[in-house]
Amino acid sequence: MKRTLLAACIGAATQAMAQAPDTRIEHVLVTVPIHKKAAETALPVTVLSGADLRRLASSTLGETLGDKPGISNSSFGPGVGRPVIRGQSGPRTVNLNNGIAAADVSSLSPDHAVSVEPMLAESVEVLRGPSTLLYGGGAIGGVINTLDNRIPSERIDGIQGAVEYRYDEAPDMNTGVLKLEGGSGNFAFHLSGTFRDFDDMSIPGLAIDEEAVEMQEELLGEEHGDEHEGEEHDHEEEEFENSDGFIANTDGDSDVFNIGGSYHFGERDYIGFSYNSFETNYGIPPGAHEHGHEEEHEDEEHEDEDHDEEGHEEEEEEIIRIDLQQERYDTQLHMHDLAPGLIDVARAFLTYTDYEHVELEGDEIGTQFDRETFEGRLELVREGENHGVFGLQFRSDEFSAIGEEAYVPETDSFEWGAFYVQDFHSGDWQFEAGARYDYVERDPATGFEEDFSSFSLSGSALYPISDTVNLGVSVSRSERAPSTEELFSNLNNSGEELVTHAATGIIEIGDPNLDTEVSLNGDLSLTWQGVSSFAELTFFYNTFSDYIFLLNTGGEVDETPVYAYEQDDADFYGVEFESSFDLATLGGGSLALGVFGDMITGEFDTAGDVPRLPPMRVGSELSWRNDALGAYVRVLNASDQDNPGAFETETDGYTRWDAGVDYNLQLSGGTELFAFLKLKNITDEEIRLSTSFLRNFAPQAGESVEAGVRFTF
C-alpha cells in the first residue's frame, strides 16, 4: 500500500513537469569547485540555506538534515545526531567544515558527536552518492559540507551580524547564537558562537523497550538457558533502570566559538585565518554502554513527574558522560587569473585540528580519545566554456585511545590524493568526467603497518529535455581504504584481554588483511524547475565488492558477543523524491503543496539484509506564505522496518505531524526580525529510528514546542 502511495505521488508530480517557465536554482555550490549552480550538475545535491536553514537548523547535524530525502538521522540520545546518507554512515559519510574534514572521531563510534555546529551555518551542501573524486575514498556514501564564512570570502563595509535565542520544550533546551562581521577597506573579520544547555529528553512512555531488548539479547546469543534467564533479567533491571516520560542522563551543554579574518587584495583574491573552539558535555542514556558492574545495586523508584537531580540518582557506574573539546585552526588562500585560460582560480586550504574527548564514568575517566590532524588541499580551476579542476589533498593523522574502551590501538595515518575533473559541452548536452588516485598508510603502534592504493573514476551527463526539465545520469567507480577500527580493533588481544566496544555492547575484532572496498554507483535523475515550483526524482543503484561490515561470529567472551570485520559483496538501491507545487494565491500569499519521500534496500550477497537502514518514508507539507508571514503543516509517514538485518530487532513505523508559523519583519536601516513557533510531534507518537544503535533504549522526543527569535542587523 505504501509503495503504491509513493508511486502515485511520483506519478502525479511527474505529469506536472512541463507547465511553467524556467527558473534555475541560483545557489552557488562551494563543494563542487567546477560548477557555479546546483542546476548545472548531474550530481544529486541537497542544499539548505537562508530562511529554510533557519527553520530547520537544530542542535545536531543529523537532526537538521534527517527528514530530507535520502538523508536520515542516527541519534544516540539528544547529544548526538549523525547523518546517514542512503543507508551509509561512519567512515563512508564525510562531514566537512568549509571544505575540510571535521576531524573528530564520530565515525569510530555511534555515541561520538560530530564536531559541527549547524546553528552557525550559512549553508549546508549535501552531495548524495559517491563523491570520492573530490574528497577521497571515504566519501563513498556522500559528503556534507557545512559553510559558516568564518573566513570572510568577500569584503565587508561596516558592521553586520545577528543575535538569536531559541527554546525547545522537549529537552528543556536553551540556545543562544551570536554572529558579528565587519570590515574596512581590505580587511574583514568574523566572530560567532553558540551556547546551549539542555535537560533530560521528554518522551512518550518508557525509555527502554524491554521486550525489544530481550529479543535482541536472544538474537545476539546472550541468553544461556532457562536456569540463567531469570537471574540475567534481574541483573538487567538493576543495571538499566527504566524511566517513564523522559530519558535519564541525557542532559548536557555545549559552547562553540569562531573568530576569523581575511585580507583582500585584487578584485576577488584574499588570504584568511580562523580559530574554532568546540566544547560539549553530554550524557549517554542508561543501557547504551555495556560496562561491568561488580557491586550490588539497590532498587530505586523513578516517578515521571520527578526527574530532577534527586529524581535520577543512579549508581555511579551507570552514569556515562562524554566531555569533548576540539580546537581548530584554518588558513585559506583564494587567487584568480593566475594564468588566464589555464589557471583561472586557485584555492588552497590548510587546517590543524587538536581533538580530545574523555568518557567519564561517574567522576572517573574511563577512556580518553585524542586525535591530532593536519590536512591540506589545493584546487586549480580552469573556467570558461569547459570547466576543469586539478586537485591535491593530504592528511596526516595521529590517533590514540587510552582506558577501558581503548579497543583500537594508537595509530598514525597518512593519506594523499590527486584528482582531475573536466566538463564538456556538446550541443545541449553537458558531460563531466574525472579520475582520482589515493594512497593511504595506516601504522598502528602494535605493528602490522598497512598501505593501500586506490583509483576512482566517474562520468555524468546532463541534458535539458525542455526549458524546465533536465535529465541527469551519473556513473562512478569508487574505492575506499579500510579505516583504522576496521583494520586494528582488538589487534593482538585475545581471550579475556578483548575489549568491549561499550556503545554497541559487543567485542569488535579487526582484520589487517582487509582489501579496499569497491563501489559501482549509478544515478538517474529527472528535475523540473518552474517559477516557484520544482520537482526532483532520483533512482540510484550501488553495488559493492568487498563491502566491509561487522559479522556476528557466534562466539562469546564473558557473555559478550564477538563480532569480526568481514567483507562481502552488497547491493543498495532506492528512489528519492522531493517537490513543491504552487496551488493558488490566497489571502495575499501563496499556497503550496510539497510531496517528498524515499526508499532504500540493502542486501549482502551471503549475509542477508544490511542492518540499520532507514524505512520507506512518504511525506507532505501544506504551506502558506507571503512576504512577511508563513505557516505550514507537515506529515511524515515511515513504514515498519521489518528487514532489520541479522541480529537486529525490527522497528515499528510511525506517523509524525508537525506545524509551525514564522514572521519576518523588515525594520529600518536594513535590520530584520525573524520569529518562529514550531509544534513538533503533535500527536506524541513514539518514534524509534531504525538507523540508531540506541533505538531500543532512547526514542525520539515526544510532543513539544520550539520557539525562537532572530535579530539581524
Buried (B, 14 or more C-beta within 10 A) or exposed (E): EBEEEBEEBBEEBBEBBEEBEBBEBEBBBBBBBBBBBBBBBBBBBBBBBEEEBBBBBBBBBBBBBBBBBBBBBBBBBBBBBBBBBBBBBBBBBBBBBBBBBBBBBBBBBBBBBBBBBBBBBBBBBBBBBBBBBBBBBBBBBBBBBBBBBBBBBEBBEEEBBBBBBBEBBBBBBBBBBBBBBBBEEEBBBBBBBBBBBBBBBBBBEBBBBBEBBBBBBEBBBBBEEEEEBEEBBEEBBBBBBBBBBBBBBBBBBBBBBBBBBBBBEEEBBBBBBBBBBBBBBBBBBBBBBBBEEEEEBEEEEBEEEEBEEEBBEBBEBBBBBBBBBBBBEBBBBBBBBEEEEEBBBBBBBBBBBBBBBBBBBBEEBBBBBBBBBBBBBBBBBBBEEEBBBBBBBBBBBBBBBEBBBBBBBBBBBBBBBBBBBBBBEEEEEBBBBBBBBBBBBBBBEEEBEBEBEBBBBBBBBBBBBEEBBBBBBBBBBBBBBBBBBBBBBBBEBEEEEBBBBBBBBBBBBBBBEBBBBBBBBBBBBBBBBBEEBBBBBBBBEBBBBBBBBBBBBEEBBEEBBBBBBBBBBBBBBBBBBBBBBBEEEEEEBBBBBBBBBBBBBBBBEEBBBBBBBBBBBBBBBBBBBEEEBBBBBBBBBBBBBEBBBBBBBEBBBBEBBBBBBBBBEEEEEEEBBBBBBBBBBBEBBBBBBBBBBBBBBBBBBBBBBBBBBBBBB
